[in-house]
Amino acid sequence: MDENKELSTLSVAVKLEGMDQVNDELDKILNKLEKANSLADELALTIKDLCSK
């Protein structure tokens, strides 16, 4: 196999691995945002209930 092509293949593999890590981190952030949104909804309902009493 041509050495330049081998290096190019390795570069692509490293970049893809990096993208997997970025996607994993984005998934974690999205999960945290979804939890925060759910908590905000619960808080809004609680406040609404308290104000209506």
N, CA, C and O of each residue as an XYZ file, in Angstrom:
212
protein
N       0.841     -1.184      0.000
C       0.000      0.000      0.000
C       0.887      1.249      0.000
O       1.934      1.286      0.646
N       0.452      2.245     -0.723
C       1.185      3.502     -0.814
C       1.214      4.183      0.560
O       0.188      4.285      1.233
N       2.406      4.649      0.966
C       2.569      5.241      2.300
C       1.694      6.476      2.483
O       1.124      6.667      3.557
N       1.574      7.329      1.445
C       0.736      8.529      1.553
C      -0.731      8.160      1.747
O      -1.449      8.786      2.527
N      -1.159      7.131      1.022
C      -2.549      6.695      1.156
C      -2.787      6.120      2.553
O      -3.848      6.329      3.142
N      -1.806      5.404      3.076
C      -1.902      4.833      4.421
C      -2.036      5.951      5.458
O      -2.866      5.859      6.363
N      -1.229      6.998      5.331
C      -1.300      8.128      6.246
C      -2.638      8.849      6.134
O      -3.211      9.277      7.136
N      -3.122      8.974      4.917
C      -4.406      9.622      4.691
C      -5.525      8.824      5.362
O      -6.421      9.404      5.977
N      -5.474      7.516      5.245
C      -6.475      6.661      5.872
C      -6.433      6.801      7.384
O      -7.476      6.861      8.036
N      -5.228      6.854      7.941
C      -5.085      7.052      9.388
C      -5.629      8.411      9.811
O      -6.275      8.522     10.853
N      -5.377      9.434      9.023
C      -5.878     10.780      9.341
C      -7.393     10.791      9.374
O      -7.997     11.389     10.265
N      -8.012     10.126      8.401
C      -9.473     10.058      8.358
C      -9.986      9.311      9.584
O     -10.964      9.734     10.201
N      -9.338      8.211      9.941
C      -9.761      7.426     11.096
C      -9.664      8.252     12.376
O     -10.558      8.194     13.221
N      -8.589      9.017     12.523
C      -8.414      9.858     13.712
C      -9.492     10.935     13.745
O     -10.059     11.203     14.804
N      -9.780     11.552     12.615
C     -10.811     12.589     12.558
C     -12.179     12.011     12.908
O     -12.953     12.629     13.638
N     -12.470     10.827     12.386
C     -13.761     10.200     12.678
C     -13.874      9.857     14.156
O     -14.940     10.023     14.749
N     -12.795      9.385     14.753
C     -12.802      9.072     16.181
C     -13.065     10.346     16.979
O     -13.811     10.334     17.957
N     -12.452     11.429     16.556
C     -12.675     12.718     17.202
C     -14.122     13.155     17.080
O     -14.691     13.706     18.022
N     -14.720     12.911     15.922
C     -16.126     13.266     15.723
C     -17.031     12.434     16.620
O     -18.037     12.933     17.124
N     -16.682     11.177     16.821
C     -17.458     10.332     17.735
C     -17.437     10.913     19.139
O     -18.457     10.929     19.828
N     -16.278     11.387     19.558
C     -16.159     11.985     20.889
C     -16.981     13.264     20.981
O     -17.629     13.522     21.995
N     -16.951     14.062     19.918
C     -17.740     15.293     19.889
C     -19.223     14.949     19.962
O     -19.975     15.584     20.702
N     -19.647     13.941     19.194
C     -21.053     13.535     19.213
C     -21.461     13.021     20.584
O     -22.568     13.300     21.044
N     -20.590     12.279     21.238
C     -20.884     11.789     22.594
C     -21.078     12.955     23.559
O     -22.003     12.953     24.372
N     -20.200     13.949     23.462
C     -20.313     15.112     24.346
C     -21.591     15.900     24.051
O     -22.258     16.375     24.970
N     -21.927     16.036     22.766
C     -23.159     16.741     22.409
C     -24.385     15.993     22.930
O     -25.352     16.613     23.371
N     -24.344     14.665     22.878
C     -25.449     13.862     23.427
C     -25.597     14.095     24.921
O     -26.713     14.220     25.425
N     -24.468     14.154     25.636
C     -24.517     14.408     27.078
C     -25.125     15.779     27.361
O     -25.952     15.930     28.260
N     -24.706     16.773     26.584
C     -25.230     18.128     26.767
C     -26.726     18.154     26.476
O     -27.493     18.778     27.209
N     -27.138     17.478     25.411
C     -28.559     17.441     25.058
C     -29.380     16.795     26.169
O     -30.461     17.277     26.505
N     -28.870     15.710     26.737
C     -29.570     15.052     27.840
C     -29.724     15.994     29.032
O     -30.783     16.054     29.657
N     -28.653     16.727     29.337
C     -28.720     17.676     30.457
C     -29.722     18.791     30.170
O     -30.447     19.217     31.069
N     -29.767     19.264     28.931
C     -30.721     20.310     28.568
C     -32.157     19.802     28.660
O     -33.048     20.529     29.098
N     -32.381     18.550     28.247
C     -33.716     17.964     28.337
C     -34.148     17.832     29.799
O     -35.302     18.100     30.133
N     -33.221     17.419     30.670
C     -33.532     17.318     32.100
C     -33.833     18.699     32.677
O     -34.776     18.862     33.451
N     -33.035     19.679     32.301
C     -33.249     21.048     32.795
C     -34.604     21.570     32.320
O     -35.305     22.252     33.067
N     -34.966     21.255     31.099
C     -36.248     21.694     30.560
C     -37.409     21.039     31.316
O     -38.409     21.690     31.616
N     -37.268     19.761     31.617
C     -38.299     19.053     32.389
C     -38.438     19.656     33.784
O     -39.549     19.859     34.272
N     -37.308     19.938     34.418
C     -37.342     20.559     35.746
C     -37.985     21.945     35.692
O     -38.737     22.322     36.591
N     -37.689     22.686     34.650
C     -38.280     24.020     34.493
C     -39.792     23.902     34.316
O     -40.544     24.707     34.867
N     -40.243     22.909     33.553
C     -41.680     22.684     33.375
C     -42.344     22.327     34.702
O     -43.417     22.835     35.028
N     -41.692     21.446     35.464
C     -42.236     21.073     36.778
C     -42.317     22.283     37.703
O     -43.309     22.473     38.408
N     -41.280     23.086     37.693
C     -41.252     24.284     38.536
C     -42.365     25.251     38.133
O     -43.040     25.818     38.991
N     -42.552     25.434     36.837
C     -43.601     26.335     36.352
C     -44.979     25.841     36.789
O     -45.827     26.637     37.193
N     -45.201     24.529     36.709
C     -46.487     23.979     37.148
C     -46.685     24.158     38.645
O     -47.781     24.488     39.097
N     -45.624     23.940     39.411
C     -45.703     24.111     40.867
C     -46.021     25.552     41.228
O     -46.861     25.812     42.089
N     -45.358     26.477     40.577
C     -45.606     27.913     40.834
C     -47.032     28.264     40.455
O     -47.714     28.987     41.181
N     -47.485     27.751     39.311
C     -48.860     28.022     38.857
C     -49.867     27.495     39.876
O     -50.841     28.171     40.207
N     -49.621     26.267     40.374
C     -50.511     25.680     41.384
C     -50.510     26.511     42.663
O     -51.569     26.767     43.236
N     -49.331     26.934     43.114
C     -49.247     27.732     44.339
C     -49.945     29.075     44.195
O     -50.576     29.556     45.136
N     -49.833     29.672     43.032
C     -50.443     30.991     42.808
C     -51.957     30.886     42.703
O     -52.665     31.841     43.024
N     -52.463     29.746     42.260
C     -53.904     29.597     42.097
C     -54.608     29.255     43.409
O     -55.837     29.243     43.465
N     -53.837     28.975     44.471
C     -54.444     28.604     45.762
C     -54.722     29.806     46.619
O     -55.229     29.667     47.732
